[in-house]
């Protein structure tokens, strides 16, 4: 990975194609710790019923890695490392986006019926969150 001040950049946020097992009865995708993701999964949650025009996220993590999948529908993920900004669209349930800690991220432009599935490397800890963009910029400087 490329690190600036030992912190990841938006170019370390990678789209990962997951294995897709095609069957006449429907497709199957499997995710396993340390095989398909670069971390062990400690928490899973999902976002749904997001009103049109709304965004979610808009924070960074100090320690937690996240892996986002558009389990249904589509949405964009805006990422910022304090210097460079990047936006990617997720719209296939067998592609996911790995976001390492130290990246400001927000999910936006959800299509109707979208479900954002998130796998996290850590259990919920409010102290891990950086919710103010100004605090994030200071964190990136240190």
LUMDREN-816991 format. One record per atom (N, C-alpha, C): atom name; residue number from 1; x, y, z; residue in three letters. Coordinates in steps of 0.02 Angstrom, whole numbers. Example, Ala and Ser with C-alpha at 12.3 -4.5 7.8 and 13.67 -1.06 7.14 Angstrom:
["N" 1 [660 -284 390] "ALA"]
["CA" 1 [615 -225 390] "ALA"]
["C" 1 [660 -165 390] "ALA"]
["N" 2 [642 -112 354] "SER"]
["CA" 2 [684 -53 357] "SER"]
["C" 2 [645 2 394] "SER"]
//
This chain:
["N" 1 [41 -59 0] "UNK"]
["CA" 1 [0 0 0] "UNK"]
["C" 1 [43 62 0] "UNK"]
["N" 2 [15 116 -25] "UNK"]
["CA" 2 [49 180 -26] "UNK"]
["C" 2 [25 220 35] "UNK"]
["N" 3 [72 243 75] "UNK"]
["CA" 3 [52 280 135] "UNK"]
["C" 3 [86 347 136] "UNK"]
["N" 4 [47 396 157] "UNK"]
["CA" 4 [72 464 168] "UNK"]
["C" 4 [72 474 244] "UNK"]
["N" 5 [129 489 273] "UNK"]
["CA" 5 [135 494 346] "UNK"]
["C" 5 [108 430 380] "UNK"]
["N" 6 [123 372 350] "UNK"]
["CA" 6 [99 308 374] "UNK"]
["C" 6 [23 303 375] "UNK"]
["N" 7 [-11 343 336] "UNK"]
["CA" 7 [-83 340 331] "UNK"]
["C" 7 [-101 323 259] "UNK"]
["N" 8 [-154 283 249] "UNK"]
["CA" 8 [-173 265 181] "UNK"]
["C" 8 [-199 325 141] "UNK"]
["N" 9 [-197 319 76] "UNK"]
["CA" 9 [-225 369 32] "UNK"]
["C" 9 [-287 340 -2] "UNK"]
["N" 10 [-323 382 -39] "UNK"]
["CA" 10 [-382 357 -74] "UNK"]
["C" 10 [-364 303 -125] "UNK"]
["N" 11 [-301 301 -146] "UNK"]
["CA" 11 [-279 250 -194] "UNK"]
["C" 11 [-270 182 -161] "UNK"]
["N" 12 [-272 180 -95] "UNK"]
["CA" 12 [-271 116 -58] "UNK"]
["C" 12 [-341 88 -48] "UNK"]
["N" 13 [-391 125 -69] "UNK"]
["CA" 13 [-461 102 -66] "UNK"]
["C" 13 [-474 63 -130] "UNK"]
["N" 14 [-478 -2 -124] "UNK"]
["CA" 14 [-481 -45 -183] "UNK"]
["C" 14 [-548 -79 -192] "UNK"]
["N" 15 [-569 -83 -255] "UNK"]
["CA" 15 [-627 -124 -273] "UNK"]
["C" 15 [-602 -196 -277] "UNK"]
["N" 16 [-637 -241 -243] "UNK"]
["CA" 16 [-619 -312 -243] "UNK"]
["C" 16 [-676 -351 -273] "UNK"]
["N" 17 [-660 -391 -324] "UNK"]
["CA" 17 [-711 -435 -353] "UNK"]
["C" 17 [-714 -499 -312] "UNK"]
["N" 18 [-773 -514 -290] "UNK"]
["CA" 18 [-785 -574 -249] "UNK"]
["C" 18 [-803 -632 -294] "UNK"]
["N" 19 [-791 -693 -271] "UNK"]
["CA" 19 [-809 -751 -312] "UNK"]
["C" 19 [-884 -755 -323] "UNK"]
["N" 20 [-904 -768 -384] "UNK"]
["CA" 20 [-975 -773 -401] "UNK"]
["C" 20 [-986 -844 -427] "UNK"]
["N" 21 [-1027 -882 -392] "UNK"]
["CA" 21 [-1043 -950 -412] "UNK"]
["C" 21 [-1112 -948 -445] "UNK"]
["N" 22 [-1112 -959 -511] "UNK"]
["CA" 22 [-1173 -954 -550] "UNK"]
["C" 22 [-1210 -1021 -550] "UNK"]
["N" 23 [-1274 -1017 -535] "UNK"]
["CA" 23 [-1318 -1075 -537] "UNK"]
["C" 23 [-1383 -1055 -570] "UNK"]
["N" 24 [-1417 -1103 -602] "UNK"]
["CA" 24 [-1482 -1089 -633] "UNK"]
["C" 24 [-1532 -1062 -582] "UNK"]
["N" 25 [-1527 -1085 -519] "UNK"]
["CA" 25 [-1573 -1064 -467] "UNK"]
["C" 25 [-1555 -996 -436] "UNK"]
["N" 26 [-1499 -967 -456] "UNK"]
["CA" 26 [-1477 -903 -429] "UNK"]
["C" 26 [-1403 -905 -413] "UNK"]
["N" 27 [-1373 -848 -407] "UNK"]
["CA" 27 [-1301 -843 -395] "UNK"]
["C" 27 [-1286 -841 -321] "UNK"]
["N" 28 [-1224 -859 -304] "UNK"]
["CA" 28 [-1201 -862 -235] "UNK"]
["C" 28 [-1132 -830 -232] "UNK"]
["N" 29 [-1122 -785 -184] "UNK"]
["CA" 29 [-1056 -756 -171] "UNK"]
["C" 29 [-1039 -769 -98] "UNK"]
["N" 30 [-977 -790 -86] "UNK"]
["CA" 30 [-953 -807 -19] "UNK"]
["C" 30 [-898 -759 -1] "UNK"]
["N" 31 [-897 -737 63] "UNK"]
["CA" 31 [-844 -695 89] "UNK"]
["C" 31 [-815 -729 151] "UNK"]
["N" 32 [-749 -739 151] "UNK"]
["CA" 32 [-716 -771 208] "UNK"]
["C" 32 [-660 -727 234] "UNK"]
["N" 33 [-652 -727 300] "UNK"]
["CA" 33 [-598 -689 332] "UNK"]
["C" 33 [-530 -707 302] "UNK"]
["N" 34 [-490 -656 291] "UNK"]
["CA" 34 [-421 -661 268] "UNK"]
["C" 34 [-413 -697 201] "UNK"]
["N" 35 [-468 -717 169] "UNK"]
["CA" 35 [-463 -747 102] "UNK"]
["C" 35 [-487 -696 51] "UNK"]
["N" 36 [-546 -669 61] "UNK"]
["CA" 36 [-574 -621 14] "UNK"]
["C" 36 [-566 -549 38] "UNK"]
["N" 37 [-555 -540 103] "UNK"]
["CA" 37 [-546 -474 132] "UNK"]
["C" 37 [-478 -471 167] "UNK"]
["N" 38 [-448 -412 169] "UNK"]
["CA" 38 [-382 -406 202] "UNK"]
["C" 38 [-387 -397 278] "UNK"]
["N" 39 [-442 -418 308] "UNK"]
["CA" 39 [-451 -413 380] "UNK"]
["C" 39 [-502 -465 403] "UNK"]
["N" 40 [-503 -478 467] "UNK"]
["CA" 40 [-554 -522 496] "UNK"]
["C" 40 [-617 -481 511] "UNK"]
["N" 41 [-674 -509 496] "UNK"]
["CA" 41 [-738 -475 506] "UNK"]
["C" 41 [-759 -483 579] "UNK"]
["N" 42 [-771 -425 612] "UNK"]
["CA" 42 [-795 -426 681] "UNK"]
["C" 42 [-865 -397 688] "UNK"]
["N" 43 [-889 -363 634] "UNK"]
["CA" 43 [-955 -332 637] "UNK"]
["C" 43 [-983 -328 567] "UNK"]
["N" 44 [-1048 -338 561] "UNK"]
["CA" 44 [-1083 -332 497] "UNK"]
["C" 44 [-1145 -289 509] "UNK"]
["N" 45 [-1157 -241 466] "UNK"]
["CA" 45 [-1219 -202 469] "UNK"]
["C" 45 [-1238 -182 399] "UNK"]
["N" 46 [-1299 -158 390] "UNK"]
["CA" 46 [-1320 -136 325] "UNK"]
["C" 46 [-1366 -75 330] "UNK"]
["N" 47 [-1363 -34 278] "UNK"]
["CA" 47 [-1402 27 272] "UNK"]
["C" 47 [-1455 16 219] "UNK"]
["N" 48 [-1516 37 233] "UNK"]
["CA" 48 [-1571 28 185] "UNK"]
["C" 48 [-1625 80 198] "UNK"]
["N" 49 [-1673 84 153] "UNK"]
["CA" 49 [-1727 133 156] "UNK"]
["C" 49 [-1700 205 162] "UNK"]
["N" 50 [-1648 219 125] "UNK"]
["CA" 50 [-1618 286 127] "UNK"]
["C" 50 [-1657 330 78] "UNK"]
["N" 51 [-1685 385 102] "UNK"]
["CA" 51 [-1724 429 58] "UNK"]
["C" 51 [-1681 457 2] "UNK"]
["N" 52 [-1712 468 -55] "UNK"]
["CA" 52 [-1677 497 -113] "UNK"]
["C" 52 [-1643 562 -94] "UNK"]
["N" 53 [-1582 570 -118] "UNK"]
["CA" 53 [-1544 631 -106] "UNK"]
["C" 53 [-1506 632 -40] "UNK"]
["N" 54 [-1518 583 3] "UNK"]
["CA" 54 [-1483 581 67] "UNK"]
["C" 54 [-1415 547 60] "UNK"]
["N" 55 [-1370 561 107] "UNK"]
["CA" 55 [-1306 527 109] "UNK"]
["C" 55 [-1296 498 179] "UNK"]
["N" 56 [-1250 451 184] "UNK"]
["CA" 56 [-1235 419 248] "UNK"]
["C" 56 [-1159 419 257] "UNK"]
["N" 57 [-1137 401 316] "UNK"]
["CA" 57 [-1066 398 329] "UNK"]
["C" 57 [-1040 467 348] "UNK"]
["N" 58 [-1000 497 306] "UNK"]
["CA" 58 [-968 561 318] "UNK"]
["C" 58 [-930 560 383] "UNK"]
["N" 59 [-882 514 386] "UNK"]
["CA" 59 [-837 508 443] "UNK"]
["C" 59 [-776 467 423] "UNK"]
["N" 60 [-728 462 467] "UNK"]
["CA" 60 [-669 420 458] "UNK"]
["C" 60 [-661 377 520] "UNK"]
["N" 61 [-619 326 514] "UNK"]
["CA" 61 [-603 283 570] "UNK"]
["C" 61 [-529 286 584] "UNK"]
["N" 62 [-511 279 647] "UNK"]
["CA" 62 [-440 277 666] "UNK"]
["C" 62 [-411 207 657] "UNK"]
["N" 63 [-450 154 672] "UNK"]
["CA" 63 [-425 86 671] "UNK"]
["C" 63 [-465 39 625] "UNK"]
["N" 64 [-527 53 615] "UNK"]
["CA" 64 [-573 7 582] "UNK"]
["C" 64 [-567 8 506] "UNK"]
["N" 65 [-559 -51 477] "UNK"]
["CA" 65 [-565 -61 405] "UNK"]
["C" 65 [-638 -74 390] "UNK"]
["N" 66 [-662 -52 332] "UNK"]
["CA" 66 [-730 -68 310] "UNK"]
["C" 66 [-729 -94 239] "UNK"]
["N" 67 [-777 -138 225] "UNK"]
["CA" 67 [-786 -165 158] "UNK"]
["C" 67 [-860 -157 141] "UNK"]
["N" 68 [-875 -116 89] "UNK"]
["CA" 68 [-943 -98 71] "UNK"]
["C" 68 [-964 -134 7] "UNK"]
["N" 69 [-1025 -159 7] "UNK"]
["CA" 69 [-1054 -194 -50] "UNK"]
["C" 69 [-1123 -164 -64] "UNK"]
["N" 70 [-1139 -154 -127] "UNK"]
["CA" 70 [-1207 -136 -146] "UNK"]
["C" 70 [-1244 -203 -153] "UNK"]
["N" 71 [-1273 -227 -98] "UNK"]
["CA" 71 [-1308 -291 -99] "UNK"]
["C" 71 [-1370 -288 -144] "UNK"]
["N" 72 [-1397 -228 -151] "UNK"]
["CA" 72 [-1453 -215 -196] "UNK"]
["C" 72 [-1449 -142 -218] "UNK"]
["N" 73 [-1467 -129 -280] "UNK"]
["CA" 73 [-1465 -61 -305] "UNK"]
["C" 73 [-1395 -35 -316] "UNK"]
["N" 74 [-1388 31 -309] "UNK"]
["CA" 74 [-1324 63 -323] "UNK"]
["C" 74 [-1317 126 -280] "UNK"]
["N" 75 [-1255 144 -267] "UNK"]
["CA" 75 [-1239 206 -233] "UNK"]
["C" 75 [-1166 224 -247] "UNK"]
["N" 76 [-1147 285 -231] "UNK"]
["CA" 76 [-1078 307 -239] "UNK"]
["C" 76 [-1045 311 -170] "UNK"]
["N" 77 [-979 303 -170] "UNK"]
["CA" 77 [-940 312 -109] "UNK"]
["C" 77 [-889 367 -124] "UNK"]
["N" 78 [-895 421 -86] "UNK"]
["CA" 78 [-849 477 -91] "UNK"]
["C" 78 [-794 465 -39] "UNK"]
["N" 79 [-731 471 -59] "UNK"]
["CA" 79 [-674 460 -15] "UNK"]
["C" 79 [-627 520 -18] "UNK"]
["N" 80 [-595 535 38] "UNK"]
["CA" 80 [-550 592 43] "UNK"]
["C" 80 [-494 573 92] "UNK"]
["N" 81 [-432 585 71] "UNK"]
["CA" 81 [-376 570 116] "UNK"]
["C" 81 [-344 634 143] "UNK"]
["N" 82 [-378 690 134] "UNK"]
["CA" 82 [-351 754 157] "UNK"]
["C" 82 [-314 791 103] "UNK"]
["N" 83 [-295 755 49] "UNK"]
["CA" 83 [-261 786 -8] "UNK"]
["C" 83 [-298 772 -74] "UNK"]
["N" 84 [-319 710 -82] "UNK"]
["CA" 84 [-351 687 -144] "UNK"]
["C" 84 [-421 662 -128] "UNK"]
["N" 85 [-466 677 -174] "UNK"]
["CA" 85 [-536 652 -168] "UNK"]
["C" 85 [-550 606 -226] "UNK"]
["N" 86 [-592 556 -212] "UNK"]
["CA" 86 [-608 506 -263] "UNK"]
["C" 86 [-679 481 -250] "UNK"]
["N" 87 [-716 467 -302] "UNK"]
["CA" 87 [-783 439 -296] "UNK"]
["C" 87 [-788 377 -339] "UNK"]
["N" 88 [-816 324 -312] "UNK"]
["CA" 88 [-828 263 -350] "UNK"]
["C" 88 [-901 244 -343] "UNK"]
["N" 89 [-927 210 -393] "UNK"]
["CA" 89 [-995 185 -389] "UNK"]
["C" 89 [-995 110 -377] "UNK"]
["N" 90 [-1037 89 -331] "UNK"]
["CA" 90 [-1047 17 -318] "UNK"]
["C" 90 [-1117 0 -343] "UNK"]
["N" 91 [-1121 -51 -385] "UNK"]
["CA" 91 [-1186 -69 -414] "UNK"]
["C" 91 [-1192 -143 -432] "UNK"]
["N" 92 [-1147 -184 -407] "UNK"]
["CA" 92 [-1149 -257 -419] "UNK"]
["C" 92 [-1136 -291 -352] "UNK"]
["N" 93 [-1175 -342 -334] "UNK"]
["CA" 93 [-1167 -374 -268] "UNK"]
["C" 93 [-1105 -418 -262] "UNK"]
["N" 94 [-1067 -426 -315] "UNK"]
["CA" 94 [-1005 -466 -311] "UNK"]
["C" 94 [-942 -422 -316] "UNK"]
["N" 95 [-952 -356 -310] "UNK"]
["CA" 95 [-896 -309 -304] "UNK"]
["C" 95 [-903 -272 -238] "UNK"]
["N" 96 [-847 -262 -203] "UNK"]
["CA" 96 [-848 -224 -142] "UNK"]
["C" 96 [-790 -176 -139] "UNK"]
["N" 97 [-796 -126 -97] "UNK"]
["CA" 97 [-744 -75 -89] "UNK"]
["C" 97 [-713 -80 -20] "UNK"]
["N" 98 [-648 -92 -18] "UNK"]
["CA" 98 [-610 -92 46] "UNK"]
["C" 98 [-589 -21 61] "UNK"]
["N" 99 [-608 3 120] "UNK"]
["CA" 99 [-588 69 144] "UNK"]
["C" 99 [-546 59 207] "UNK"]
["N" 100 [-481 71 203] "UNK"]
["CA" 100 [-439 64 263] "UNK"]
["C" 100 [-451 122 311] "UNK"]
["N" 101 [-428 116 373] "UNK"]
["CA" 101 [-435 172 420] "UNK"]
["C" 101 [-398 234 396] "UNK"]
["N" 102 [-422 292 419] "UNK"]
["CA" 102 [-389 355 401] "UNK"]
["C" 102 [-414 387 338] "UNK"]
["N" 103 [-470 361 311] "UNK"]
["CA" 103 [-500 389 250] "UNK"]
["C" 103 [-569 417 268] "UNK"]
["N" 104 [-582 478 249] "UNK"]
["CA" 104 [-648 508 258] "UNK"]
["C" 104 [-693 478 203] "UNK"]
["N" 105 [-750 450 221] "UNK"]
["CA" 105 [-793 419 171] "UNK"]
["C" 105 [-867 436 184] "UNK"]
["N" 106 [-904 441 130] "UNK"]
["CA" 106 [-976 453 133] "UNK"]
["C" 106 [-1010 416 76] "UNK"]
["N" 107 [-1066 385 91] "UNK"]
["CA" 107 [-1106 352 40] "UNK"]
["C" 107 [-1160 400 17] "UNK"]
["N" 108 [-1172 405 -48] "UNK"]
["CA" 108 [-1217 455 -75] "UNK"]
["C" 108 [-1251 430 -139] "UNK"]
["N" 109 [-1302 467 -160] "UNK"]
["CA" 109 [-1338 453 -223] "UNK"]
["C" 109 [-1364 382 -226] "UNK"]
["N" 110 [-1400 361 -174] "UNK"]
["CA" 110 [-1428 294 -171] "UNK"]
["C" 110 [-1485 288 -221] "UNK"]
["N" 111 [-1487 233 -258] "UNK"]
["CA" 111 [-1545 218 -300] "UNK"]
["C" 111 [-1600 190 -257] "UNK"]
["N" 112 [-1661 191 -283] "UNK"]
["CA" 112 [-1718 166 -246] "UNK"]
["C" 112 [-1708 92 -228] "UNK"]
["N" 113 [-1720 74 -166] "UNK"]
["CA" 113 [-1714 5 -144] "UNK"]
["C" 113 [-1643 -18 -131] "UNK"]
["N" 114 [-1596 27 -128] "UNK"]
["CA" 114 [-1526 8 -117] "UNK"]
["C" 114 [-1515 -19 -47] "UNK"]
["N" 115 [-1469 -67 -43] "UNK"]
["CA" 115 [-1446 -94 21] "UNK"]
["C" 115 [-1370 -92 20] "UNK"]
["N" 116 [-1341 -56 69] "UNK"]
["CA" 116 [-1268 -52 76] "UNK"]
["C" 116 [-1249 -99 133] "UNK"]
["N" 117 [-1215 -153 115] "UNK"]
["CA" 117 [-1192 -203 163] "UNK"]
["C" 117 [-1120 -186 183] "UNK"]
["N" 118 [-1106 -183 248] "UNK"]
["CA" 118 [-1040 -162 273] "UNK"]
["C" 118 [-1012 -216 318] "UNK"]
["N" 119 [-950 -237 303] "UNK"]
["CA" 119 [-912 -282 346] "UNK"]
["C" 119 [-858 -240 378] "UNK"]
["N" 120 [-850 -244 444] "UNK"]
["CA" 120 [-802 -203 480] "UNK"]
["C" 120 [-753 -246 518] "UNK"]
["N" 121 [-692 -221 525] "UNK"]
["CA" 121 [-639 -257 560] "UNK"]
["C" 121 [-642 -251 635] "UNK"]
["N" 122 [-684 -205 660] "UNK"]
["CA" 122 [-687 -192 732] "UNK"]
["C" 122 [-760 -190 754] "UNK"]
["N" 123 [-771 -205 818] "UNK"]
["CA" 123 [-837 -194 846] "UNK"]
["C" 123 [-848 -119 854] "UNK"]
["N" 124 [-910 -99 863] "UNK"]
["CA" 124 [-925 -27 868] "UNK"]
["C" 124 [-890 4 928] "UNK"]
["N" 125 [-855 59 916] "UNK"]
["CA" 125 [-822 97 969] "UNK"]
["C" 125 [-823 170 947] "UNK"]
["N" 126 [-864 210 981] "UNK"]
["CA" 126 [-872 280 962] "UNK"]
["C" 126 [-805 317 960] "UNK"]
["N" 127 [-757 297 1002] "UNK"]
["CA" 127 [-692 331 1004] "UNK"]
["C" 127 [-652 320 939] "UNK"]
["N" 128 [-670 269 900] "UNK"]
["CA" 128 [-636 256 837] "UNK"]
["C" 128 [-658 303 782] "UNK"]
["N" 129 [-714 335 790] "UNK"]
["CA" 129 [-743 379 738] "UNK"]
["C" 129 [-713 449 741] "UNK"]
["N" 130 [-702 477 682] "UNK"]
["CA" 130 [-685 548 675] "UNK"]
["C" 130 [-744 577 636] "UNK"]
["N" 131 [-787 615 669] "UNK"]
["CA" 131 [-849 638 639] "UNK"]
["C" 131 [-846 710 613] "UNK"]
["N" 132 [-796 748 634] "UNK"]
["CA" 132 [-788 817 610] "UNK"]
["C" 132 [-734 817 556] "UNK"]
["N" 133 [-749 848 499] "UNK"]
["CA" 133 [-700 851 445] "UNK"]
["C" 133 [-638 890 466] "UNK"]
["N" 134 [-646 943 505] "UNK"]
["CA" 134 [-588 981 529] "UNK"]
["C" 134 [-544 938 574] "UNK"]
["N" 135 [-575 897 618] "UNK"]
["CA" 135 [-536 851 659] "UNK"]
["C" 135 [-500 799 616] "UNK"]
["N" 136 [-533 777 563] "UNK"]
["CA" 136 [-502 730 516] "UNK"]
["C" 136 [-439 759 485] "UNK"]
["N" 137 [-443 822 463] "UNK"]
["CA" 137 [-385 854 432] "UNK"]
["C" 137 [-328 858 482] "UNK"]
["N" 138 [-343 875 545] "UNK"]
["CA" 138 [-291 877 597] "UNK"]
["C" 138 [-262 807 609] "UNK"]
["N" 139 [-305 757 609] "UNK"]
["CA" 139 [-282 687 618] "UNK"]
["C" 139 [-234 668 561] "UNK"]
["N" 140 [-250 687 501] "UNK"]
["CA" 140 [-207 670 444] "UNK"]
["C" 140 [-139 705 448] "UNK"]
["N" 141 [-138 765 477] "UNK"]
["CA" 141 [-75 803 483] "UNK"]
["C" 141 [-28 772 535] "UNK"]
["N" 142 [-56 742 587] "UNK"]
["CA" 142 [-15 714 642] "UNK"]
["C" 142 [11 645 626] "UNK"]
//
